[in-house]
Amino acid sequence: MIFYLKNSFVPRLSRLVAAVAMSGAVFMPAWADTTLLNVSYDVTREFYKDYNAAFARYWKQSTGETVTVNQSHGGSSKQARSVIEGLPADVITMNQANDIDVLNTQGGLVPADWAKRLPNNAAPTTSVTVILVRKGNPKGIKDWGDLARPGTSVVIPNPKTSGNGRYSYLAAWGSVIKAGGNAKQARELVQKIFANVPVFDGGGRAATTTFAQRNIGDALATFESEVPLIQNEFSGDFQVVYPKTTILAENPVSVVDKNVDKKGSRKQAEAYLKYLWSDEGQAIAAKHHLRPRSDKLLAQYKGAFISVSTFTVDEVFGGWKKAQLEHFNDGGIYDQVLLAGRAGK
């Protein structure tokens, strides 16, 4: 659209522009576009591609503003480290709270109480950790204990860099505790399982490639949301096993305060995250096999989600901070069982 100004108005307009320039004020037009960066974990590419388009439509209709959302994906802990080191994320969308807490403790990028700013401890979706096996389940794998058998090859992403890998480790450990076992028995189980892991990929999608494309391993521990993508791409060559008890993966999100305040994108970034709890956001999550928090949407998609006995990190491990300190920090239990398992081979 072109606007024509009468000659008599031009001098007044020029004087106004000059006055504004001399005042040092900066005025952004109401229709200014915004670009956000969502830094996320490895297996959410397809979900956020669809969600970003839906949010952009909603925001345009609501405000008249065009918003573009770029994506960055990788192993969750590696992604968090990238943000601390300068990747200019407006929002971070992870699969475990620990990888957002670290933005507070090591980067001062978010407040300590970031999880209290949104419902459900700022986790709009959940998933569960399951076991994917090859068609016909030739190894007869039914539960976590079967992954510890000699001669069984298991693909699990590296718990040092991947939330997917951490959840798999904690799922196996917690299954022993929930069955009435003790920490010594749980440790023995995860030691045997991780001794059966031939390669540790950096994230969940890379582990999927190792298992499905490179044809390595008898089983893959992964999120439920990843399974349909694998089955669709590889024409049903795999089948999913739901363990008797598994872990509930909660997927928290946060604005990266230091970055959005610097960029002036807080309003758009906060709206982007809040829309995850909308009916449309929850429906898109369900279509991508993420379990919605909305009771209405969960009931609507009930047939897509198998009922399974679950436990949380808080329930069995005392929360992510404690689990990280005891199990995954350098020299922790995970490092110890990995060394012991390799030595025992």
C-alpha positions as CSV (number, residue, x, y, z in Angstrom):
1,M,0.0,0.0,0.0
2,I,1.3,3.5,-1.0
3,F,0.5,6.6,1.0
4,Y,0.6,10.1,-0.6
5,L,1.2,13.1,1.5
6,K,0.1,16.6,0.7
7,N,3.0,19.0,0.2
8,S,1.8,21.2,3.1
9,F,2.2,18.3,5.5
10,V,5.8,17.3,4.5
11,P,7.6,20.1,6.4
12,R,5.7,19.3,9.5
13,L,6.5,15.6,9.1
14,S,10.2,16.4,8.6
15,R,10.3,18.5,11.7
16,L,8.7,15.6,13.7
17,V,11.2,13.1,12.4
18,A,14.0,15.4,13.3
19,A,12.7,16.0,16.8
20,V,12.3,12.2,17.4
21,A,15.9,11.6,16.1
22,M,17.3,14.3,18.4
23,S,15.4,12.8,21.4
24,G,17.1,9.4,21.0
25,A,13.7,7.7,21.2
26,V,13.1,4.5,19.2
27,F,9.7,3.7,17.9
28,M,8.8,0.3,16.5
29,P,5.8,0.1,14.2
30,A,2.9,-2.0,15.4
31,W,3.3,-4.3,12.5
32,A,7.0,-5.1,13.1
33,D,7.8,-8.8,12.6
34,T,9.4,-11.0,15.2
35,T,11.7,-14.0,14.9
36,L,11.9,-16.5,17.8
37,L,14.4,-19.3,18.3
38,N,13.1,-22.5,20.0
39,V,16.0,-24.7,21.3
40,S,14.6,-28.1,21.9
41,Y,15.5,-31.8,22.4
42,D,16.2,-34.3,19.7
43,V,12.9,-35.9,18.7
44,T,10.5,-32.9,18.6
45,R,11.3,-31.6,15.1
46,E,8.0,-32.7,13.5
47,F,5.8,-31.6,16.5
48,Y,7.3,-28.1,16.6
49,K,7.2,-27.7,12.9
50,D,3.4,-28.1,13.0
51,Y,3.0,-26.2,16.2
52,N,5.0,-23.2,15.0
53,A,2.8,-22.8,12.0
54,A,-0.3,-23.0,14.2
55,F,1.0,-20.4,16.6
56,A,2.0,-18.1,13.8
57,R,-1.5,-18.2,12.4
58,Y,-3.0,-17.5,15.9
59,W,-0.6,-14.6,16.5
60,K,-1.3,-13.0,13.2
61,Q,-5.0,-13.2,13.7
62,S,-4.7,-11.9,17.3
63,T,-2.2,-9.1,16.8
64,G,-1.7,-8.5,13.1
65,E,2.0,-9.3,13.7
66,T,4.0,-11.9,11.8
67,V,6.1,-14.1,13.9
68,T,8.6,-16.7,12.6
69,V,9.9,-19.5,14.8
70,N,13.2,-21.1,14.0
71,Q,14.1,-24.5,15.5
72,S,17.3,-26.0,16.9
73,H,17.4,-29.7,17.9
74,G,19.9,-32.1,19.5
75,G,20.6,-34.0,22.7
76,S,18.8,-32.1,25.5
77,S,21.8,-31.6,27.7
78,K,24.0,-30.6,24.7
79,Q,21.3,-28.1,23.7
80,A,21.2,-26.6,27.1
81,R,24.9,-26.2,27.1
82,S,24.8,-24.4,23.8
83,V,22.3,-21.9,25.2
84,I,24.6,-21.3,28.2
85,E,27.5,-20.8,25.8
86,G,25.6,-18.2,23.7
87,L,23.0,-19.8,21.4
88,P,20.3,-17.0,21.5
89,A,17.3,-19.0,22.4
90,D,14.1,-17.1,23.1
91,V,12.5,-20.3,24.5
92,I,13.9,-23.6,25.6
93,T,11.7,-26.7,25.4
94,M,13.2,-29.8,27.0
95,N,12.3,-33.2,28.2
96,Q,13.6,-32.8,31.7
97,A,13.7,-30.0,34.2
98,N,17.4,-30.5,34.9
99,D,18.3,-29.1,31.5
100,I,16.4,-25.8,32.3
101,D,17.6,-25.6,35.9
102,V,21.2,-25.5,34.6
103,L,20.4,-22.3,32.7
104,N,19.8,-20.7,36.1
105,T,22.7,-22.2,38.0
106,Q,25.4,-21.9,35.3
107,G,24.1,-19.1,33.1
108,G,21.8,-16.9,35.1
109,L,19.5,-17.0,32.1
110,V,16.3,-17.9,33.8
111,P,15.1,-17.5,37.4
112,A,15.3,-20.3,39.9
113,D,11.5,-20.6,40.0
114,W,11.0,-20.8,36.3
115,A,8.8,-23.9,36.6
116,K,6.2,-22.0,38.7
117,R,5.4,-19.6,35.9
118,L,3.2,-22.0,33.9
119,P,0.8,-24.8,34.7
120,N,1.9,-28.4,35.4
121,N,5.3,-27.3,36.6
122,A,5.7,-25.7,33.1
123,A,5.4,-29.1,31.3
124,P,2.6,-29.0,28.7
125,T,3.1,-32.6,27.6
126,T,4.4,-35.9,28.8
127,S,5.5,-39.2,27.2
128,V,6.6,-42.6,28.6
129,T,9.8,-44.6,27.9
130,V,9.2,-47.8,26.0
131,I,11.1,-50.5,24.3
132,L,11.1,-50.9,20.5
133,V,12.0,-54.4,19.2
134,R,12.3,-55.9,15.8
135,K,9.3,-57.5,14.1
136,G,8.2,-60.7,15.8
137,N,10.3,-59.8,18.9
138,P,12.8,-62.6,18.2
139,K,14.6,-62.0,21.6
140,G,11.3,-62.3,23.5
141,I,11.8,-59.0,25.3
142,K,8.9,-58.1,27.6
143,D,10.4,-55.9,30.4
144,W,13.5,-54.1,31.5
145,G,15.1,-57.2,33.0
146,D,15.1,-58.8,29.5
147,L,17.5,-56.1,28.3
148,A,20.1,-57.3,30.8
149,R,20.3,-60.8,29.4
150,P,23.7,-61.9,27.9
151,G,23.7,-61.7,24.2
152,T,21.0,-58.9,24.0
153,S,22.1,-55.7,22.3
154,V,20.4,-52.6,23.4
155,V,20.5,-49.1,21.8
156,I,20.2,-46.2,24.3
157,P,21.4,-42.7,23.7
158,N,24.1,-41.3,26.0
159,P,22.7,-40.3,29.4
160,K,25.5,-37.7,29.6
161,T,24.1,-35.7,26.7
162,S,20.5,-37.0,26.2
163,G,17.4,-36.7,28.4
164,N,16.1,-39.7,26.4
165,G,19.1,-41.7,27.7
166,R,18.6,-40.5,31.3
167,Y,15.0,-41.5,31.3
168,S,15.9,-44.9,30.0
169,Y,18.4,-45.4,32.7
170,L,16.0,-44.1,35.4
171,A,13.1,-46.2,34.0
172,A,15.1,-49.4,34.4
173,W,16.4,-48.4,37.9
174,G,13.0,-47.3,39.1
175,S,11.2,-50.5,37.8
176,V,13.2,-52.4,40.4
177,I,12.3,-50.1,43.2
178,K,8.6,-50.1,42.3
179,A,8.6,-53.9,42.3
180,G,9.9,-53.9,45.9
181,G,13.6,-54.2,45.1
182,N,16.5,-52.2,46.6
183,A,19.1,-49.8,45.3
184,K,21.7,-52.6,45.0
185,Q,19.4,-54.7,42.8
186,A,18.6,-51.7,40.7
187,R,22.2,-50.9,40.2
188,E,22.9,-54.5,39.2
189,L,20.2,-54.3,36.6
190,V,21.3,-51.1,35.0
191,Q,24.9,-52.2,35.0
192,K,24.0,-55.3,33.0
193,I,21.8,-53.3,30.6
194,F,24.4,-50.7,29.9
195,A,27.0,-53.3,29.4
196,N,24.8,-54.5,26.5
197,V,24.8,-51.1,24.8
198,P,27.1,-51.2,21.7
199,V,27.2,-47.5,20.9
200,F,26.1,-44.3,22.7
201,D,24.6,-41.8,20.4
202,G,24.3,-38.1,21.4
203,G,20.5,-38.0,21.2
204,G,17.3,-39.9,20.7
205,R,17.0,-39.4,17.0
206,A,20.6,-40.5,16.4
207,A,19.9,-43.6,18.4
208,T,16.9,-44.3,16.2
209,T,19.1,-44.0,13.2
210,T,21.5,-46.5,14.7
211,F,18.8,-49.0,15.5
212,A,16.5,-48.6,12.5
213,Q,18.8,-47.6,9.6
214,R,22.1,-49.1,10.6
215,N,20.3,-52.2,11.9
216,I,22.3,-52.3,15.2
217,G,20.8,-53.8,18.3
218,D,17.9,-56.0,19.3
219,A,16.0,-53.3,21.1
220,L,15.8,-49.5,21.4
221,A,14.8,-47.7,24.5
222,T,13.1,-44.5,23.5
223,F,10.1,-42.2,24.0
224,E,6.6,-43.5,23.1
225,S,6.2,-40.4,20.8
226,E,9.1,-41.6,18.7
227,V,7.7,-45.1,17.9
228,P,5.0,-44.2,15.3
229,L,7.6,-42.2,13.3
230,I,9.9,-45.2,13.2
231,Q,7.1,-47.6,12.3
232,N,5.7,-45.4,9.5
233,E,9.1,-44.8,8.0
234,F,10.1,-48.5,8.1
235,S,6.8,-50.1,7.1
236,G,6.1,-51.9,10.4
237,D,9.4,-53.7,10.7
238,F,9.3,-53.0,14.4
239,Q,6.9,-53.4,17.3
240,V,6.6,-51.6,20.7
241,V,6.9,-53.2,24.1
242,Y,5.4,-51.5,27.1
243,P,7.2,-52.5,30.3
244,K,5.2,-53.5,33.4
245,T,6.3,-50.2,34.9
246,T,8.0,-47.3,33.3
247,I,8.9,-43.6,33.8
248,L,6.7,-40.6,33.0
249,A,8.7,-38.2,31.0
250,E,7.6,-34.6,31.6
251,N,8.5,-32.0,29.0
252,P,9.1,-28.6,30.6
253,V,9.4,-25.3,28.8
254,S,10.7,-21.8,29.7
255,V,11.3,-18.4,28.3
256,V,15.1,-17.6,28.3
257,D,14.7,-14.4,30.2
258,K,18.1,-12.8,29.6
259,N,17.8,-13.3,25.9
260,V,14.2,-12.2,25.4
261,D,14.8,-9.0,27.5
262,K,17.8,-8.2,25.4
263,K,15.9,-8.8,22.1
264,G,12.6,-7.3,23.2
265,S,10.8,-10.5,22.4
266,R,9.3,-11.4,25.8
267,K,5.7,-10.8,24.8
268,Q,5.9,-13.1,21.8
269,A,8.0,-15.8,23.6
270,E,5.6,-16.0,26.5
271,A,2.6,-16.2,24.2
272,Y,4.3,-18.9,22.2
273,L,4.7,-21.1,25.3
274,K,1.3,-20.4,26.8
275,Y,-0.3,-21.5,23.5
276,L,1.0,-25.0,24.1
277,W,-1.8,-25.4,26.7
278,S,-4.5,-24.2,24.2
279,D,-6.8,-26.8,22.7
280,E,-5.1,-26.4,19.4
281,G,-1.6,-26.8,20.9
282,Q,-2.7,-29.8,22.9
283,A,-4.3,-31.4,19.9
284,I,-1.2,-31.0,17.8
285,A,0.8,-32.6,20.6
286,A,-1.5,-35.6,20.7
287,K,-1.3,-36.0,16.9
288,H,2.4,-36.2,17.3
289,H,2.0,-38.9,20.0
290,L,2.8,-36.6,23.0
291,R,0.4,-37.1,25.8
292,P,-1.5,-33.9,26.4
293,R,-2.2,-32.4,29.9
294,S,-5.7,-31.4,29.0
295,D,-8.2,-33.9,30.3
296,K,-10.5,-33.1,27.4
297,L,-7.8,-33.7,24.7
298,L,-6.5,-36.7,26.5
299,A,-10.0,-38.2,26.5
300,Q,-10.4,-37.3,22.8
301,Y,-7.2,-39.1,21.9
302,K,-7.5,-41.9,24.5
303,G,-7.2,-44.6,21.9
304,A,-3.8,-43.4,20.9
305,F,-2.3,-43.8,24.3
306,I,-2.0,-47.2,26.1
307,S,-2.6,-47.2,29.8
308,V,0.6,-48.1,31.6
309,S,1.9,-48.0,35.2
310,T,4.3,-45.1,35.6
311,F,6.4,-43.3,38.2
312,T,8.0,-39.9,38.2
313,V,11.5,-38.7,38.8
314,D,10.3,-36.9,41.9
315,E,8.6,-40.0,43.3
316,V,11.5,-42.4,43.0
317,F,14.6,-40.2,42.8
318,G,13.7,-37.2,44.8
319,G,13.7,-34.8,41.8
320,W,16.0,-34.1,38.9
321,K,18.6,-32.1,40.9
322,K,19.1,-35.1,43.2
323,A,19.1,-37.6,40.4
324,Q,21.6,-35.5,38.4
325,L,23.9,-35.2,41.4
326,E,23.8,-38.9,42.4
327,H,23.6,-40.6,39.1
328,F,24.8,-38.4,36.2
329,N,27.4,-36.0,37.4
330,D,31.0,-37.0,36.6
331,G,32.0,-39.8,38.9
332,G,28.4,-40.6,39.8
333,I,26.6,-43.9,39.8
334,Y,26.1,-44.0,36.0
335,D,29.9,-43.6,35.4
336,Q,30.6,-46.3,38.0
337,V,28.2,-48.9,36.6
338,L,29.4,-48.2,33.0
339,L,33.0,-48.8,34.0
340,A,32.1,-51.9,36.0
341,G,29.9,-53.3,33.2
342,R,32.6,-52.8,30.6
343,A,35.2,-54.4,32.9
344,G,33.0,-57.4,33.4
345,K,32.8,-58.2,29.8
